[in-house]
Amino acid sequence: MKNYDRLVKLIHDKQSFLCIGLDPDLDRLPDHLPRSIQGVEEFCQEIIQATSRIAVCYKINLAFFEALGLGGYDCFLRVAKMVPDDCLLMADAKRGDIGNSSRMYAKAFFEQAGCDALTVAPYMGKDSVTAFLDHQDKWTVLLALTSNEGSSDFQLRELRNGIRLYEHVLKESTSWAGLDQLMYVVGATHPGQLAQIRDLIPDHFLLVPGVGAQGGTVAGVCEHGLARNGKIGLLINSSRSIIYASTRDDFAEAAAKKARELQVQMQVYL
Amino acid sequence: MKNYDRLVKLIHDKQSFLCIGLDPDLDRLPDHLPRSIQGVEEFCQEIIQATSRIAVCYKINLAFFEALGLGGYDCFLRVAKMVPDDCLLMADAKRGDIGNSSRMYAKAFFEQAGCDALTVAPYMGKDSVTAFLDHQDKWTVLLALTSNEGSSDFQLRELRNGIRLYEHVLKESTSWAGLDQLMYVVGATHPGQLAQIRDLIPDHFLLVPGVGAQGGTVAGVCEHGLARNGKIGLLINSSRSIIYASTRDDFAEAAAKKARELQVQMQVYL
């Protein structure tokens, strides 16, 4: 079975298309944990243990680990190893460079860190992305329409032919690889665009951040965002609303509770 | 003295606006060095020692270090420390994410690694970039028009108002910060665009990769790319043509010789 169908099966097995974002901020760790790399590691470990039956994917945000220096990078590698085999392991690192450099980033995440998926920025064009696509058993998760305010600065600009930049990114990139290798980031903060996106890419998996702290909802995303082939085609990500659900020593249970609430909303569509 | 004038002074003091890119590929290390992290470190150290009077900037390409795993990241941090104070220390990492994540990347490079400058990808818009600009004593080096073939896929596309995407990136971003904080990546492989870029941003520093292995020349860049205020406003980068000038144990001398050749061409404009 290839990437796409394997992920669809996982979603049906777990009755969930929840992705949990690990963005461990020292300042927001539960009160009883030390504000240190060790604290971050314990935090991530407990979150993963409490939620791994509910989540189909963990998205590890490299920024929060790199901010801690060498020990933080080491912690990222250890946390990556904690993610069980029945969950997709995604590095949210937004890499992208000229071909020979992108090949090195692919090595870093797909080989050294053992990730299944990596977020990639499209600005530098085809040769900056195909270096990742050379790893055919992995997912390249290309930024299309992100959840932040700044998405209107460039992504939403109309090109001369009347389509918006992010639509052009979708159109171009779908000729570089197929459903088994390319996934797209589309923010839940743009529910109105989801139907139009599905007109362009009816069946691709979308990684949808922005549910929870940023205001998006599962129902809002599913209404227009489900794959047209009936195979779901969504990974809905929540980070802060799950991992910071409690600041006390019940944080892992609280995270599991929040995750379960989202999973129950997802089950309706499965 | 602020960033801009300090860099101009450095350029005049050294009679050079050469940036040397450190992209240490295990497969291209000199024959006598071990194909290991230790080999990479020795390679970078010798290159820096041999060229630091000629270069005003070292641009360390994170991809080549991350590809080596944790030890590679450690090596990056050690190589960063080798760059002398009279050279700008730039991390070529092409980061960029939503605000709270970009703030963490800024911490990683400006605080943890002690870099003076960081390359940043613009796709996610203003709030993904301003998090770096909050570090007012540092340089945010924004991708505008890159040197690779893929630059035509998105960067060169015309928007509805007739300007190209990279021009729109320039126009928008210049309202986010001034000459002391923002520098732009413009590839030497687009000499024809440099004059138009100078019409838009007459005085900003440009980091110009693509001289050497990618085909650009110092004269080609200077003809249209010098700042209009008479203060140079260019950092011309060469990586492979300098650091891989020889595969024998004279590699550092050979690198210095190549660097000197470029510096002599630059001196004409100073």
Interface residues (C-beta under 8 A of the other chain):
Chain A: D23 D25 N61 A63 F64 E66 A67 L68 G69 L70 G72 Y73 D74 L77 D92 K94 R95 G96 D97 I98 G99 N100 S101 S102 R103 M104 Y105 K107 A108 Q112 A113 A121 P122 Y123 M124 G125 K126 D127 S128 V129 L143 T146 S147 N148 E149 G150 S151 S152 D153 F154 Q155 R157 E158 L159 R160 G162 L165 H168 V169 E172
Chain B: D23 D25 N61 A63 F64 E66 A67 L68 G69 L70 G72 Y73 D74 L77 D92 K94 R95 G96 D97 I98 G99 N100 S101 S102 R103 M104 Y105 K107 A108 Q112 A113 A121 P122 Y123 M124 G125 K126 D127 S128 V129 L143 T146 S147 N148 E149 G150 S151 S152 D153 F154 Q155 R157 E158 L159 R160 G162 L165 H168 V169 E172
